[in-house]
Amino acid sequence: MTHKLKIFLLLFLSYVSLFAEVDFRVQNSNFTLMREYELLGKQQSYAYNYNRLRFLSDYSEGDFFASLIADGVNYYGGSFVGSEYFHLLQQQNADTPLTTQSGFYEYNEGAMYAKLYRAYGGYADALNRVSLGLQNITMGVGRIWTPTNLFNPRNTYAIEPDETFGSLALLYTRYISDTGQLSGVVSQREDESYKYALRYKAYLDFADLACNFIHSDTTTMLGYEIEGDLGDSGALFRSEGAYMEAKLQEDVVFFQGIIGMDYAFEDGFTLVTEALYSSQTFSPEEQLVNLQSELLPNLVGAPLQVGVSMSYIINLYFDASLLYIEDFGASEGRFVSPVLSYTLNDFNTLRVGALLGEREHTGYFEWSLSF
């Protein structure tokens, strides 16, 4: 654990120790996976187990709040732990000056490490909210893609799309009116440079509208968000887009945006449609070279992608979902992800699913336990 992280944790724990109300929870997610993929022209297949033990704690006292989430992660499967895929996985880390995870400890056919997932505190009243620490900065209205979010973008091609690295940031929101708010973000990156964001959101007569501005040493983004009801149809319309100037291996300028619609039927069936357009595309080699770039989720291989997500609540215990994405103008083709969930009780959930793409196929069984 680095000196900076020790100081950060000491200050954080000293702060939250003043709070009166404490909520402590434990979650364990266990995945058994079979993965086949192509990497650098090689076809590989592995069976392995992934387990995440998560500790969550929330504190509050009046208008003050704090949250802490820490993980213990274990991979088991000798062929997978020794693979190139796992080596790439080890290179991924949070874009913060603090080391938020330990090194990998390898044993027999497994490897484990510890990770600080979230750690932040702050103050909130009727007009203001301020938070400081390792947190999730939310932007965008997309259900499948969020091109305007350069802090914690959704990874729709992962088993857990919302599991993202935290940002070390100061976030302040001023509630200007019942329907309007202004937010500012200052985030420090791994190289100790800063990323800034300004966001204004308001409700017009027909929809919520937001304007976003993000700037760092390598990227400047100007974006918009719009979300509202489509007349009296019961459908929800949304769109977001971003104009970006970025320094990768060479300077690039491009636009990326989504348009989508949701509709929830009375019988428990929900339909989500979304299309992503990008004025510039990037090869798999360019994506690999830019693994540490804040724009990695935006480096898509197709100018147009269309996604359809369907979910259905079968009964009190079972629900099913299916995500289908078609790429137009790229060799990657399509992506399909079916999932069947069974809720055993308030503490146990079982899921079986698959992630099926042109270059990678993954089947998995998940058991989630919380208490």
The 8 nearest C-alpha neighbors of each residue, nearest first, counted from 0:
[[1, 4, 101, 2, 5, 98, 100, 99],
 [2, 0, 4, 3, 5, 98, 97, 6],
 [1, 3, 5, 4, 6, 0, 7, 97],
 [4, 2, 6, 1, 5, 7, 97, 98],
 [3, 5, 7, 1, 6, 2, 97, 8],
 [6, 4, 2, 8, 7, 3, 9, 1],
 [5, 7, 9, 3, 4, 8, 10, 2],
 [8, 6, 4, 10, 5, 9, 11, 3],
 [9, 7, 11, 5, 10, 6, 12, 4],
 [10, 8, 6, 12, 11, 7, 13, 5],
 [9, 11, 13, 7, 8, 12, 14, 6],
 [10, 12, 8, 14, 9, 13, 7, 15],
 [13, 11, 15, 9, 14, 10, 8, 16],
 [14, 12, 10, 16, 11, 15, 9, 17],
 [13, 15, 11, 12, 16, 17, 10, 18],
 [14, 16, 12, 17, 18, 13, 11, 65],
 [15, 17, 13, 18, 14, 12, 19, 11],
 [18, 16, 15, 14, 19, 13, 60, 12],
 [19, 17, 60, 15, 16, 59, 20, 58],
 [18, 20, 60, 59, 21, 17, 58, 16],
 [21, 19, 59, 58, 18, 60, 22, 57],
 [20, 22, 58, 57, 23, 19, 59, 56],
 [23, 21, 57, 56, 58, 24, 20, 55],
 [22, 24, 56, 55, 21, 57, 25, 54],
 [25, 23, 55, 370, 54, 56, 26, 22],
 [24, 26, 54, 370, 369, 53, 55, 27],
 [27, 25, 369, 53, 368, 52, 370, 54],
 [26, 28, 52, 368, 367, 51, 53, 369],
 [29, 27, 367, 51, 50, 366, 368, 52],
 [28, 30, 50, 366, 365, 49, 367, 51],
 [31, 29, 365, 49, 364, 48, 32, 50],
 [30, 32, 48, 364, 363, 47, 49, 365],
 [33, 31, 363, 47, 46, 362, 30, 48],
 [32, 34, 46, 362, 361, 45, 363, 47],
 [33, 35, 361, 45, 44, 360, 32, 46],
 [36, 34, 44, 360, 359, 43, 361, 45],
 [37, 35, 359, 358, 43, 42, 360, 44],
 [36, 38, 42, 41, 358, 40, 43, 359],
 [39, 37, 41, 40, 36, 42, 43, 84],
 [38, 40, 41, 37, 284, 42, 283, 83],
 [39, 41, 38, 37, 42, 43, 36, 358],
 [42, 40, 38, 37, 39, 43, 36, 44],
 [41, 43, 37, 36, 38, 40, 44, 35],
 [44, 42, 36, 35, 37, 41, 45, 38],
 [45, 43, 35, 34, 36, 42, 46, 33],
 [46, 44, 34, 79, 33, 47, 78, 35],
 [47, 45, 33, 32, 34, 76, 44, 79],
 [46, 48, 76, 32, 75, 31, 45, 79],
 [47, 49, 31, 75, 30, 74, 32, 76],
 [48, 50, 74, 30, 73, 29, 31, 75],
 [49, 51, 29, 73, 28, 72, 30, 74],
 [52, 50, 72, 28, 27, 71, 53, 70],
 [51, 53, 27, 71, 70, 26, 72, 28],
 [54, 52, 70, 26, 25, 69, 27, 51],
 [53, 55, 25, 69, 68, 24, 70, 26],
 [56, 54, 68, 24, 23, 67, 25, 53],
 [55, 57, 23, 67, 22, 66, 24, 68],
 [58, 56, 66, 22, 65, 21, 67, 23],
 [59, 57, 21, 65, 20, 64, 18, 66],
 [58, 60, 64, 20, 63, 18, 61, 19],
 [61, 59, 18, 63, 19, 62, 20, 64],
 [60, 62, 63, 59, 64, 18, 122, 19],
 [61, 63, 123, 122, 124, 60, 64, 59],
 [62, 64, 122, 60, 61, 59, 121, 123],
 [65, 63, 59, 121, 120, 58, 122, 60],
 [64, 66, 120, 58, 119, 57, 121, 15],
 [67, 65, 57, 119, 118, 56, 120, 58],
 [66, 68, 118, 56, 117, 55, 57, 69],
 [69, 67, 55, 117, 116, 54, 118, 115],
 [70, 68, 115, 54, 116, 53, 114, 67],
 [71, 69, 53, 114, 52, 113, 72, 115],
 [70, 72, 113, 52, 51, 112, 114, 53],
 [73, 71, 51, 112, 111, 50, 113, 70],
 [72, 74, 111, 50, 110, 49, 51, 75],
 [75, 73, 49, 110, 109, 48, 111, 50],
 [76, 74, 109, 48, 47, 108, 110, 73],
 [75, 77, 47, 108, 79, 78, 109, 80],
 [76, 78, 108, 80, 79, 109, 81, 75],
 [77, 79, 81, 80, 76, 82, 45, 108],
 [78, 80, 82, 81, 76, 77, 45, 85],
 [81, 79, 77, 82, 78, 85, 76, 109],
 [80, 82, 79, 78, 77, 85, 83, 86],
 [81, 83, 79, 84, 85, 80, 78, 86],
 [84, 82, 86, 85, 87, 81, 38, 79],
 [83, 85, 87, 82, 86, 88, 79, 38],
 [86, 84, 88, 82, 87, 83, 80, 89],
 [85, 87, 83, 89, 88, 84, 82, 90],
 [88, 86, 90, 84, 85, 89, 83, 91],
 [87, 89, 85, 86, 90, 91, 84, 83],
 [88, 90, 86, 87, 91, 85, 92, 103],
 [91, 89, 87, 88, 92, 86, 291, 290],
 [92, 90, 89, 88, 87, 93, 291, 290],
 [93, 91, 90, 94, 164, 89, 100, 99],
 [92, 94, 164, 95, 165, 99, 91, 166],
 [93, 95, 189, 188, 92, 166, 96, 164],
 [96, 94, 189, 188, 97, 93, 167, 187],
 [97, 95, 189, 191, 188, 190, 98, 187],
 [98, 96, 95, 4, 99, 3, 189, 1],
 [97, 99, 100, 1, 4, 96, 0, 95],
 [98, 100, 115, 97, 114, 93, 101, 4],
 [101, 99, 114, 113, 98, 115, 102, 112],
 [102, 100, 113, 112, 114, 103, 0, 99],
 [101, 103, 112, 104, 100, 113, 111, 89],
 [104, 102, 112, 111, 110, 105, 101, 89],
 [103, 105, 111, 110, 112, 102, 106, 109],
 [104, 106, 110, 109, 103, 111, 107, 108],
 [107, 105, 109, 108, 110, 104, 111, 75],
 [106, 108, 109, 105, 77, 110, 75, 76],
 [109, 107, 77, 76, 75, 106, 80, 110],
 [110, 108, 75, 106, 74, 76, 105, 107],
 [109, 111, 105, 74, 104, 73, 106, 103],
 [112, 110, 73, 104, 72, 103, 74, 105],
 [111, 113, 103, 72, 101, 102, 71, 104],
 [114, 112, 71, 101, 100, 70, 72, 115],
 [115, 113, 100, 70, 69, 99, 116, 71],
 [114, 116, 69, 99, 117, 100, 70, 68],
 [115, 117, 69, 68, 114, 165, 70, 164],
 [116, 118, 68, 133, 134, 67, 115, 165],
 [119, 117, 67, 133, 66, 132, 68, 134],
 [118, 120, 132, 131, 133, 66, 65, 134],
 [121, 119, 65, 130, 64, 131, 66, 132],
 [120, 122, 130, 129, 64, 63, 131, 65],
 [121, 123, 63, 129, 62, 128, 64, 130],
 [124, 122, 128, 62, 127, 129, 63, 121],
 [123, 125, 127, 126, 62, 128, 122, 63],
 [124, 126, 127, 123, 174, 128, 173, 62],
 [127, 125, 174, 124, 173, 128, 175, 123],
 [128, 126, 173, 124, 123, 172, 125, 174],
 [129, 127, 123, 172, 122, 171, 124, 173],
 [128, 130, 171, 121, 122, 170, 172, 123],
 [131, 129, 121, 170, 120, 169, 122, 119],
 [132, 130, 169, 119, 120, 168, 121, 170],
 [133, 131, 119, 167, 168, 118, 134, 120],
 [132, 134, 167, 118, 117, 166, 165, 119],
 [135, 133, 165, 166, 117, 132, 119, 167],
 [134, 136, 165, 137, 151, 166, 133, 150],
 [137, 135, 150, 151, 134, 138, 166, 165],
 [138, 136, 135, 151, 148, 139, 150, 152],
 [139, 137, 148, 147, 136, 140, 145, 152],
 [138, 140, 145, 147, 141, 148, 224, 239],
 [139, 141, 224, 142, 239, 237, 145, 238],
 [142, 140, 145, 144, 143, 139, 257, 238],
 [141, 143, 144, 140, 145, 273, 271, 259],
 [142, 144, 141, 155, 273, 145, 306, 153],
 [145, 143, 141, 142, 146, 153, 155, 275],
 [144, 146, 141, 139, 147, 148, 152, 153],
 [147, 145, 148, 144, 297, 256, 255, 241],
 [148, 146, 241, 145, 139, 222, 149, 240],
 [149, 147, 138, 152, 150, 146, 145, 139],
 [148, 150, 152, 151, 147, 293, 294, 146],
 [151, 149, 148, 136, 152, 166, 293, 137],
 [150, 152, 163, 136, 149, 148, 135, 153],
 [153, 151, 148, 145, 149, 150, 154, 296],
 [152, 154, 161, 160, 155, 145, 144, 151],
 [155, 153, 160, 156, 157, 152, 161, 296],
 [154, 156, 160, 157, 143, 153, 144, 159],
 [157, 155, 154, 160, 158, 354, 334, 159],
 [158, 156, 160, 159, 155, 154, 354, 161],
 [157, 159, 160, 156, 354, 155, 353, 352],
 [158, 160, 157, 162, 161, 154, 155, 156],
 [161, 159, 154, 155, 157, 153, 162, 158],
 [160, 162, 153, 159, 163, 154, 155, 152],
 [163, 161, 159, 160, 164, 153, 154, 157],
 [164, 162, 161, 151, 165, 153, 152, 160],
 [163, 165, 93, 151, 166, 116, 162, 92],
 [164, 166, 134, 133, 135, 117, 163, 116],
 [165, 167, 133, 134, 168, 135, 150, 95],
 [168, 166, 133, 132, 186, 187, 95, 134],
 [169, 167, 186, 185, 132, 166, 131, 170],
 [168, 170, 131, 185, 184, 130, 186, 171],
 [171, 169, 184, 130, 129, 183, 168, 131],
 [170, 172, 129, 183, 182, 128, 184, 130],
 [173, 171, 182, 128, 181, 127, 129, 174],
 [172, 174, 127, 181, 180, 126, 175, 182],
 [175, 173, 180, 126, 176, 127, 179, 172],
 [174, 176, 180, 179, 173, 181, 177, 126],
 [177, 175, 179, 178, 174, 180, 126, 201],
 [176, 178, 179, 175, 174, 180, 201, 202],
 [177, 179, 176, 202, 201, 180, 175, 200],
 [180, 178, 201, 176, 175, 200, 177, 174],
 [179, 181, 174, 175, 200, 173, 199, 201],
 [180, 182, 199, 173, 172, 198, 200, 174],
 [183, 181, 172, 198, 171, 197, 173, 199],
 [182, 184, 197, 171, 196, 170, 198, 172],
 [185, 183, 170, 196, 195, 169, 186, 197],
 [184, 186, 195, 169, 168, 194, 196, 170],
 [185, 187, 168, 194, 193, 167, 184, 195],
 [188, 186, 193, 191, 192, 167, 95, 194],
 [187, 189, 95, 191, 94, 192, 190, 96],
 [188, 190, 95, 96, 94, 191, 187, 97],
 [189, 191, 192, 188, 96, 95, 187, 94],
 [192, 190, 188, 189, 96, 187, 193, 95],
 [193, 191, 188, 190, 187, 194, 216, 189],
 [194, 192, 187, 186, 188, 215, 195, 191],
 [193, 195, 215, 186, 214, 185, 187, 196],
 [196, 194, 185, 214, 184, 213, 186, 215],
 [195, 197, 213, 184, 212, 183, 214, 198],
 [196, 198, 183, 212, 182, 211, 184, 213],
 [199, 197, 211, 182, 210, 181, 183, 212],
 [198, 200, 181, 210, 209, 180, 182, 211],
 [199, 201, 209, 180, 179, 208, 181, 198],
 [202, 200, 179, 178, 208, 207, 209, 203],
 [201, 203, 207, 178, 206, 208, 179, 204],
 [202, 204, 206, 205, 207, 201, 208, 178],
 [203, 205, 206, 202, 207, 227, 201, 208],
 [204, 206, 203, 227, 228, 207, 202, 230],
 [207, 205, 227, 226, 203, 202, 204, 208],
 [206, 208, 202, 226, 225, 201, 227, 203],
 [207, 209, 225, 201, 224, 200, 202, 206],
 [210, 208, 200, 224, 199, 223, 201, 225],
 [209, 211, 223, 199, 198, 222, 224, 200],
 [212, 210, 198, 222, 221, 197, 223, 209],
 [211, 213, 221, 197, 196, 220, 222, 198],
 [214, 212, 196, 220, 195, 219, 221, 197],
 [213, 215, 219, 195, 194, 218, 220, 196],
 [214, 216, 194, 218, 217, 193, 219, 195],
 [217, 215, 218, 214, 192, 193, 194, 219],
 [216, 218, 246, 215, 245, 219, 247, 214],
 [219, 217, 245, 215, 244, 214, 216, 246],
 [218, 220, 214, 244, 243, 213, 215, 245],
 [221, 219, 243, 213, 242, 212, 241, 222],
 [220, 222, 212, 242, 241, 211, 213, 243],
 [223, 221, 241, 211, 240, 210, 147, 242],
 [222, 224, 210, 239, 240, 209, 211, 241],
 [225, 223, 239, 209, 208, 238, 139, 210],
 [224, 226, 208, 238, 237, 207, 239, 209],
 [227, 225, 237, 207, 206, 236, 238, 208],
 [228, 226, 206, 236, 235, 207, 205, 237],
 [227, 229, 235, 230, 236, 234, 233, 206],
 [230, 228, 234, 235, 236, 232, 231, 227],
 [229, 231, 232, 228, 233, 234, 205, 227],
 [232, 230, 233, 229, 228, 234, 235, 227],
 [231, 233, 234, 230, 229, 228, 235, 262],
 [234, 232, 231, 235, 262, 228, 229, 230],
 [235, 233, 262, 232, 229, 261, 228, 236],
 [234, 236, 228, 261, 260, 227, 229, 262],
 [235, 237, 260, 227, 226, 229, 228, 259],
 [238, 236, 226, 259, 225, 258, 260, 227],
 [237, 239, 258, 225, 257, 224, 259, 226],
 [240, 238, 224, 223, 257, 256, 225, 139],
 [256, 239, 241, 222, 223, 255, 257, 147],
 [240, 242, 222, 255, 147, 221, 254, 256],
 [241, 243, 254, 221, 220, 253, 222, 255],
 [244, 242, 220, 253, 252, 219, 241, 254],
 [243, 245, 252, 219, 218, 251, 220, 253],
 [246, 244, 218, 251, 217, 250, 247, 243],
 [245, 247, 250, 217, 249, 251, 218, 248],
 [246, 248, 249, 250, 245, 251, 289, 217],
 [249, 247, 246, 250, 289, 288, 285, 251],
 [248, 250, 247, 246, 251, 245, 252, 244],
 [249, 251, 246, 245, 247, 248, 252, 244],
 [252, 250, 245, 244, 249, 246, 253, 247],
 [251, 253, 244, 243, 245, 250, 254, 242],
 [254, 252, 243, 278, 279, 242, 251, 255],
 [255, 253, 242, 278, 241, 277, 243, 256],
 [254, 256, 277, 241, 276, 240, 278, 146],
 [240, 255, 257, 276, 239, 275, 241, 146],
 [258, 256, 275, 274, 238, 239, 240, 276],
 [257, 259, 238, 274, 273, 237, 239, 275],
 [260, 258, 273, 272, 237, 236, 238, 274],
 [259, 261, 236, 272, 235, 271, 237, 273],
 [262, 260, 271, 235, 234, 270, 272, 236],
 [261, 263, 234, 270, 269, 235, 264, 271],
 [264, 262, 269, 268, 270, 265, 261, 267],
 [265, 263, 268, 266, 267, 269, 262, 270],
 [264, 266, 267, 263, 268, 269, 262, 311],
 [265, 267, 264, 268, 312, 311, 263, 269],
 [268, 266, 312, 311, 265, 264, 269, 263],
 [267, 269, 311, 264, 266, 310, 263, 312],
 [270, 268, 263, 310, 309, 262, 264, 311],
 [269, 271, 309, 262, 261, 308, 263, 272],
 [270, 272, 261, 308, 307, 260, 309, 262],
 [273, 271, 307, 259, 260, 306, 308, 261],
 [272, 274, 259, 306, 258, 305, 307, 260],
 [273, 275, 305, 257, 258, 304, 306, 259],
 [276, 274, 257, 304, 303, 256, 305, 277],
 [275, 277, 303, 256, 255, 302, 257, 304],
 [278, 276, 255, 302, 279, 254, 303, 256],
 [277, 279, 254, 253, 302, 255, 276, 280],
 [280, 278, 277, 253, 302, 281, 254, 299],
 [281, 279, 300, 299, 301, 302, 298, 277],
 [280, 282, 300, 298, 299, 285, 286, 283],
 [281, 283, 285, 284, 300, 286, 280, 299],
 [284, 282, 286, 285, 287, 281, 300, 288],
 [283, 285, 287, 282, 286, 288, 281, 39],
 [286, 284, 282, 288, 283, 287, 281, 289],
 [285, 287, 283, 289, 284, 288, 290, 282],
 [288, 286, 284, 290, 289, 285, 283, 282],
 [287, 289, 285, 286, 290, 284, 291, 248],
 [288, 290, 292, 286, 287, 291, 285, 295],
 [291, 289, 287, 292, 288, 295, 286, 91],
 [292, 290, 289, 293, 295, 91, 94, 288],
 [293, 291, 289, 294, 295, 290, 247, 296],
 [292, 294, 295, 149, 291, 150, 296, 94],
 [293, 295, 292, 297, 296, 298, 149, 289],
 [294, 296, 298, 297, 292, 293, 290, 289],
 [297, 295, 298, 294, 152, 299, 154, 293],
 [296, 298, 294, 295, 299, 146, 255, 277],
 [299, 297, 295, 281, 296, 286, 294, 280],
 [300, 298, 280, 297, 281, 301, 296, 277],
 [299, 301, 280, 281, 282, 329, 298, 302],
 [302, 300, 329, 303, 328, 280, 299, 326],
 [303, 301, 277, 276, 280, 278, 328, 279],
 [304, 302, 276, 327, 301, 275, 326, 277],
 [303, 305, 326, 275, 274, 325, 327, 301],
 [306, 304, 274, 325, 324, 273, 275, 326],
 [305, 307, 324, 273, 323, 272, 274, 325],
 [308, 306, 272, 323, 271, 322, 324, 273],
 [307, 309, 322, 271, 321, 270, 272, 323],
 [310, 308, 270, 321, 320, 269, 271, 322],
 [311, 309, 320, 269, 319, 268, 321, 308],
 [310, 312, 268, 319, 267, 318, 313, 320],
 [313, 311, 318, 267, 314, 317, 319, 268],
 [312, 314, 318, 317, 311, 315, 319, 267],
 [313, 315, 317, 316, 312, 318, 311, 267],
 [314, 316, 317, 313, 312, 342, 318, 341],
 [317, 315, 342, 341, 314, 343, 318, 313],
 [318, 316, 341, 313, 314, 340, 315, 312],
 [317, 319, 312, 313, 340, 311, 339, 341],
 [320, 318, 339, 311, 310, 338, 340, 312],
 [319, 321, 310, 338, 309, 337, 311, 339],
 [320, 322, 337, 309, 336, 308, 338, 310],
 [321, 323, 308, 336, 335, 307, 337, 309],
 [322, 324, 335, 307, 306, 334, 308, 321],
 [325, 323, 306, 334, 333, 305, 335, 307],
 [324, 326, 333, 305, 304, 332, 306, 327],
 [327, 325, 304, 332, 333, 301, 303, 329],
 [328, 326, 303, 329, 304, 301, 325, 302],
 [327, 329, 301, 302, 326, 330, 303, 332],
 [330, 328, 301, 331, 327, 300, 326, 332],
 [329, 331, 332, 328, 326, 300, 301, 357],
 [332, 330, 329, 357, 333, 326, 358, 300],
 [333, 331, 326, 330, 325, 357, 329, 334],
 [332, 334, 325, 324, 326, 356, 331, 357],
 [333, 335, 356, 324, 355, 323, 325, 336],
 [336, 334, 323, 355, 322, 354, 324, 356],
 [335, 337, 354, 322, 353, 321, 355, 323],
 [338, 336, 321, 352, 353, 320, 322, 335],
 [339, 337, 352, 320, 319, 351, 321, 340],
 [340, 338, 319, 351, 350, 318, 352, 320],
 [341, 339, 350, 318, 317, 349, 319, 338],
 [340, 342, 317, 349, 316, 348, 343, 350],
 [343, 341, 348, 316, 344, 347, 349, 317],
 [342, 344, 347, 348, 341, 316, 345, 349],
 [345, 343, 346, 347, 342, 348, 316, 341],
 [346, 344, 347, 343, 342, 348, 369, 370],
 [345, 347, 369, 344, 368, 370, 348, 343],
 [348, 346, 368, 343, 344, 367, 345, 342],
 [347, 349, 342, 367, 343, 341, 366, 368],
 [348, 350, 366, 341, 365, 340, 342, 367],
 [351, 349, 340, 365, 339, 364, 341, 352],
 [350, 352, 364, 339, 338, 363, 365, 340],
 [353, 351, 338, 337, 363, 362, 339, 350],
 [352, 354, 362, 336, 361, 337, 363, 355],
 [355, 353, 336, 361, 360, 335, 362, 356],
 [354, 356, 360, 335, 334, 336, 353, 361],
 [357, 355, 334, 359, 358, 360, 333, 354],
 [356, 358, 331, 359, 332, 333, 355, 334],
 [359, 357, 37, 36, 356, 360, 331, 38],
 [358, 360, 36, 356, 35, 357, 355, 37],
 [361, 359, 355, 35, 354, 34, 356, 36],
 [362, 360, 34, 354, 353, 33, 35, 355],
 [361, 363, 353, 33, 32, 352, 354, 34],
 [364, 362, 32, 31, 352, 351, 353, 30],
 [363, 365, 351, 31, 30, 350, 352, 32],
 [366, 364, 30, 350, 29, 349, 351, 367],
 [365, 367, 349, 29, 348, 28, 350, 368],
 [368, 366, 28, 348, 347, 27, 29, 349],
 [367, 369, 347, 27, 346, 26, 28, 366],
 [370, 368, 26, 346, 25, 27, 367, 347],
 [369, 25, 24, 346, 26, 368, 345, 27]]
